[in-house]
Amino acid sequence: MGTDNMENEDEDMFVTLELDDGTEVECVVVTIFEAAGKDYIALLPNEGPEADEGEVFLYSYEEDEEGNPILNNIESDDEYEAVSDAFDEWLDTQEFDEIVGEDEE
């Protein structure tokens, strides 16, 4: 009894994002990864149209002095493409078929 919550290693972390239109979306943190010498975070929405499409949000990731996460939009198309490629490579190394979607063939 009560041993389930001992497994913190695999416990999903959640982030609530505020979108440009003011709506909030709760997302699962897929991973924090490095691309072009900076840290980025990949978020998978829990609900809504983005979740149904399996859309992943990518943001640049920093921490403030207290270790709180700071997410910033990726400003340029070139940067986004590099980050997206790095995330795809990371995905290839994972067993994340269920996140990417089984029927994408």
N, C-alpha and C positions, 0 to 999 in steps of 0.2 A: 504493500500500500504506500502510495505517495512517492514512489521512486521515479515517476515519469519526469518530474520537474528537476531532476538531477542532471539531465542531459542538456546543459546550457550550450555546449559546443554547436549543436545542430539547430538550436532554436532560431526561428526566423526573427530578424530585426525589422521593425516597421518605421516608416517615415511618412508623415502627412505633408503632401505637397499642396501649395496653393497655385492653381493654374492662372493664366492671364485673365480669364473671365471671372476670377474670384471664387470659383468652385474649389472645393478641397477633395483630394483623392488620397486614400490611404494606399501606400505602396510597400511591397516587400523589398528589402535590400537584397539584390541578387549577388552583387560583389562590389568590392572597391578594387580598382586595378590601376596600373600605371600605363601611360601612353605618352610618348614624346617628353619624358621627364617630369610629367605632372600626374597627380592622382585624379581619378575619375570614379564616379559611382554609377552603377546601373540599377534602376528601380523598375519593378514590375507592378503595375496597378492591380489592386485586389478586386475592383469592381468597375462597372461602367463600360462604355464602348471600347476604350483602350485595352481593358482587360480581356474583352471578348476577342479582340484582334491579336492578342499576345504582344502588343506594342511595349517596347522597353524604352524608358526614359533614360537618357545619358546626360550627366551634369559633371562639371568640374567640381572637385571635392577638396576642401581645406578644413582645418580645425583652428579654432581660436585658441587663445592662451589657456582657457579652461578645458580644452579638448572637446568643445561642442562643435558639431559638424556645421559647415557653411557650404551650401550648394550654390553654384553659379551657372548661369546659362553658358553654353558653348557659343562663342560669338561668330566664328567664321566657318564657312563651308569646308575649307581645307582641314581645319582643326577637327570638325565634326567627323569628317570622313576618316581621318587618322584614328580617332577614338573609336569609331564604329568598327573599323577593321581590327583594332586591338581587341575589342570586345568579342568580335566574331572568332578570333583566334583563341581567346580565353574559353569561349563556349565550346569550341572544338575539343578542348582538353577536358571538358567536364562531361558528366552523364546528365545533361540537362535537356534531354529530348522532350520531356514533358513540359518544360517551360517554352521551348521554341515551337512546339506543336507537332503532333505526330503526322498530320495530314498535309504537310507542306511539299509533298513530292510531285 
